[in-house]
């Protein structure tokens, strides 16, 4: 949907274009779509939000979003929004007007805390009641638009008290909207129950233990553990379909979660190497990963371009600035 050049200029992609391609998406066998954030942003990908009230004009209008939701539902499909509750861009008036200083986190030396060390992204003080109310209201706006689920970006950033307030208020008004957390890596992660977390780390691994901390907090999480298990298999040049060891590992992994807690499966996304890259260009393993994932009794997401066998030439984790653009190419 979105891309830019090295100077940060927007190019390609808008909500109207998604509407025009819904038949194409459904023709791939997809039963829904998930967007990246579409509010006014300082960066092409949408995660540097400047204004939580307005759709970015590069992407379209509020009316376009509502039309997209309606058109998706007409086809019997579902649509998922992406919501950022951890930070905003420094040009957002909530930060820049100087009137909401207690809405943001500050260090003892008086400087504001930044998400992932990026100076442009001040972090919200998720313990602040006004912040909780404001951001929950913004999520309710998405529910009012008709979104069926919300992906919660960097869910490990806001505190558990924030999520308790957020989930309770969203579910009171929209009990059927699924709230799915992006729980990935160590950044800003704090256990909900320290004893349980460290025991789970000993029994499983750190990513599994982190995901398990959000059982009872959200309706589900994006399943990075599943993705890592499949990548480990293809890195060893092992079959995905005819791999009993892998199947047993995945079976045990899935069994650790209670019935009703949703694990949303995927092979790659905008923050990871393309799955074709992980397969070393081996088309057979690539196709096996897709076929195997489709067969799981779980929601499964295909990153745009996978149907065209998109890959990246170099890993996005080589330390190069903006290396993630290697997996965010335009879809023509």
C-alpha positions in Angstrom: 0.0 0.0 0.0 2.8 2.4 0.8 6.4 3.1 -0.2 8.8 6.1 -0.4 12.2 6.9 -1.8 15.4 7.4 0.1 14.5 11.1 0.8 11.3 10.1 2.6 8.9 11.1 -0.2 5.7 9.2 -0.5 5.0 7.3 -3.7 2.3 4.9 -4.8 -0.6 3.3 -3.0 -3.9 4.7 -1.5 -7.1 3.4 0.0 -9.0 3.9 -3.3 -6.5 1.6 -4.9 -7.0 -1.1 -2.3 -10.8 -0.9 -3.0 -10.0 -1.4 -6.7 -7.9 -4.5 -5.9 -10.3 -6.3 -3.5 -11.4 -8.7 -6.2 -7.7 -9.5 -6.8 -7.1 -10.1 -3.1 -10.2 -12.3 -2.7 -9.2 -14.2 -5.8 -6.0 -15.2 -4.0 -8.2 -17.1 -1.5 -7.9 -14.4 1.1 -10.9 -13.9 3.5 -9.8 -10.5 4.8 -7.1 -7.8 4.8 -5.0 -6.0 7.4 -3.9 -2.4 6.9 -0.9 -0.6 8.3 -1.8 2.7 10.1 -3.5 5.3 7.9 -3.7 8.4 10.1 -1.6 11.5 9.2 2.0 10.5 9.4 5.5 11.8 9.1 6.7 8.6 7.4 5.4 6.4 4.5 4.7 3.3 6.7 2.2 5.1 9.0 3.8 4.4 12.3 5.0 8.0 12.9 1.6 9.4 13.6 1.2 13.2 13.5 -2.6 13.4 13.9 -4.8 10.7 15.3 -7.9 12.5 14.0 -7.2 12.7 10.3 -6.4 10.1 7.6 -3.2 11.0 5.8 -4.1 12.7 2.5 -1.5 10.6 0.7 -3.7 7.6 1.5 -7.1 9.2 1.2 -9.9 10.4 3.5 -12.0 9.2 6.3 -14.8 8.6 3.8 -12.4 6.4 1.8 -11.7 4.3 4.8 -15.4 3.8 5.5 -16.0 2.9 1.9 -13.1 0.3 2.1 -14.7 -1.2 5.2 -18.1 -1.4 3.5 -16.7 -2.9 0.3 -14.7 -5.5 2.3 -17.8 -6.5 4.2 -19.9 -6.7 1.0 -17.6 -9.5 -0.1 -18.0 -11.4 3.2 -14.4 -10.6 4.2 -13.0 -9.1 7.4 -10.8 -6.0 7.8 -8.2 -5.4 10.5 -6.8 -2.0 11.5 -3.4 -1.3 12.9 -3.2 0.9 16.0 -0.2 2.6 17.6 -0.7 3.3 21.3 3.0 3.5 22.3 4.2 6.7 20.7 3.6 9.5 18.2 5.8 11.7 16.0 7.4 14.7 17.7 5.4 17.0 15.4 2.1 15.7 16.8 0.5 18.6 18.6 0.0 16.5 21.7 3.7 16.6 22.1 4.8 19.8 20.3 2.3 22.2 21.9 3.9 21.8 25.3 0.5 21.5 27.0 0.6 17.7 27.6 4.0 17.2 29.1 2.6 14.7 31.6 1.3 12.6 28.7 4.8 11.6 27.8 7.7 9.7 29.5 10.7 11.6 30.7 14.1 10.7 32.0 15.6 12.0 35.2 17.7 14.5 33.2 14.6 16.0 31.7 14.8 14.6 28.2 11.9 12.6 26.8 12.0 8.9 26.3 12.0 7.8 22.7 10.7 4.6 21.1 13.6 2.4 20.0 16.0 5.3 20.6 14.4 7.2 17.6 14.5 10.9 18.6 11.4 11.6 16.5 9.2 9.3 18.5 8.3 10.4 22.0 6.7 7.6 24.1 3.3 8.1 25.7 3.1 7.8 29.5 0.6 4.9 29.4 0.1 5.2 33.2 -1.5 8.6 32.7 -5.4 8.3 32.9 -5.9 11.0 30.3 -3.6 9.2 27.9 -5.5 5.9 28.5 -8.8 7.7 27.8 -7.6 9.5 24.7 -6.0 6.5 23.0 -8.9 4.2 23.9 -11.3 6.8 22.3 -9.2 6.7 19.2 -9.4 2.9 19.0 -13.2 3.2 19.5 -13.2 5.4 16.4 -11.8 2.5 14.4 -14.5 0.2 15.9 -17.1 2.7 14.9 -15.8 2.6 11.3 -16.6 -1.1 11.3 -13.2 -2.7 11.7 -13.5 -6.3 12.8 -10.2 -6.5 14.6 -7.3 -4.3 15.7 -3.6 -5.1 15.6 -1.9 -3.4 18.6 1.5 -2.3 17.4 4.4 -2.7 19.9 2.0 -4.0 22.6 5.0 -4.5 25.0 5.4 -0.7 25.2 2.3 0.4 27.2 1.9 -0.9 30.7 -0.6 -3.7 31.7 -2.8 -1.1 33.5 -3.2 0.7 30.2 -4.2 -2.4 28.3 -6.7 -3.4 31.1 -8.4 0.0 30.7 -8.2 -0.2 26.9 -9.6 -3.7 26.5 -12.3 -3.3 29.1 -13.7 -0.1 27.4 -13.4 -1.4 23.9 -15.1 -4.7 24.8 -17.9 -3.0 26.6 -19.0 -1.3 23.5 -17.7 -3.7 20.8 -17.4 -7.2 22.3 -16.9 -8.9 19.0 -13.9 -6.8 17.9 -10.7 -8.9 18.2 -7.7 -7.2 19.9 -4.5 -8.8 18.8 -1.1 -7.7 20.3 2.2 -7.5 18.5 4.4 -9.0 21.2 7.9 -9.4 19.8 11.4 -9.1 21.2 12.9 -7.7 24.3 12.3 -4.0 23.6 10.2 -2.4 26.4 8.9 -5.9 27.5 8.0 -6.3 31.2 6.5 -9.6 32.5 3.0 -9.5 33.9 4.0 -12.2 36.3 7.7 -12.4 36.9 7.8 -15.9 38.4 5.7 -17.4 35.5 7.7 -15.6 32.9 11.1 -16.9 34.1 9.8 -20.4 34.5 8.4 -20.3 31.0 11.8 -19.0 29.7 13.4 -22.0 31.3 10.9 -24.5 29.8 10.5 -22.9 26.4 12.3 -19.9 25.0 12.1 -16.1 25.6 9.7 -15.3 22.7 7.3 -18.0 23.8 7.5 -16.8 27.4 6.7 -13.2 26.3 3.7 -14.3 24.2 2.3 -16.3 27.1 2.3 -13.2 29.3 -0.4 -11.7 27.2 -2.9 -14.6 27.6 -5.8 -13.0 29.4 -4.7 -9.6 28.4 -5.7 -9.7 24.6 -7.8 -11.9 22.5 -4.6 -13.2 20.9 -1.1 -12.3 19.6 0.7 -12.4 16.3 2.6 -15.7 16.5 6.3 -15.0 16.1 7.1 -18.3 17.6 5.4 -20.1 14.7 7.3 -18.0 12.2 10.6 -18.8 13.9 9.9 -22.5 14.0 9.3 -22.6 10.2 12.3 -20.4 9.5 14.5 -22.7 11.6 13.3 -25.7 9.5 13.9 -24.0 6.1 17.3 -22.7 7.2 18.3 -26.3 7.7 16.9 -27.0 4.3 14.3 -29.3 5.8 10.9 -30.0 4.3 8.0 -28.2 6.0 5.3 -30.6 4.8 7.1 -33.8 5.4 8.7 -32.9 8.7 7.4 -34.8 11.7 9.8 -33.1 14.2 8.6 -29.7 13.1 4.9 -30.7 13.3 5.4 -32.0 16.8 7.2 -28.8 17.8 4.3 -26.7 16.4 1.7 -29.0 18.0 3.4 -28.5 21.5 3.7 -24.8 20.9 0.0 -24.4 20.0 -1.1 -26.5 23.0 0.5 -24.1 25.5 -2.3 -21.6 24.8 -5.9 -21.9 26.1 -8.8 -22.5 23.8 -10.1 -19.3 22.5 -6.8 -17.4 22.6 -6.0 -16.6 19.0 -2.5 -17.1 17.5 -2.4 -15.2 14.2 0.1 -17.0 12.0 2.4 -15.5 9.4 5.6 -16.3 7.5 7.0 -12.8 7.2 5.9 -9.2 7.6 7.1 -5.6 7.1 9.7 -5.9 10.0 11.2 -9.3 8.9 13.0 -10.8 6.0 10.8 -12.1 3.2 10.1 -15.8 3.7 11.6 -16.5 0.2 14.8 -15.0 1.5 14.7 -17.2 4.6 14.2 -20.2 2.2 17.4 -19.2 0.4 15.4 -18.9 -2.8 14.2 -22.5 -2.6 10.8 -22.3 -4.2 9.7 -25.7 -3.1 10.3 -24.9 0.6 8.7 -21.5 0.1 5.5 -23.1 -1.3 5.5 -25.8 1.4 5.6 -23.1 4.1 2.6 -21.4 2.5 0.6 -24.7 2.0 1.3 -25.8 5.5 0.3 -22.5 7.0 -3.0 -22.5 5.0 -3.8 -25.9 6.5 -3.6 -24.7 10.2 -6.9 -24.1 12.0 -5.7 -20.5 12.8 -5.9 -17.1 11.1 -3.0 -16.9 8.7 -1.7 -13.7 7.1 0.1 -13.5 3.8 2.4 -10.4 3.4 1.6 -8.5 0.2 3.9 -9.6 -2.6 4.3 -13.2 -1.3 1.9 -14.3 -4.1 4.5 -12.8 -6.5 7.4 -14.5 -4.7 8.9 -11.3 -3.5 12.2 -11.6 -1.8 15.1 -9.3 -0.6 18.7 -9.5 -1.8 20.2 -8.8 1.6 19.0 -9.3 5.2 17.3 -6.3 6.7 19.2 -7.0 9.9 22.6 -6.1 8.6 22.7 -2.7 10.4 22.1 -0.6 7.3 19.8 2.4 7.9 16.3 1.9 6.5 17.1 -1.7 5.5 13.5 -2.7 6.1 12.7 -0.9 2.9 14.1 -4.0 1.2 10.9 -5.9 2.1 8.5 -2.9 1.6 8.8 -2.6 -2.2 5.8 -1.3 -4.2 3.3 -3.8 -5.5 2.7 -3.1 -9.2 
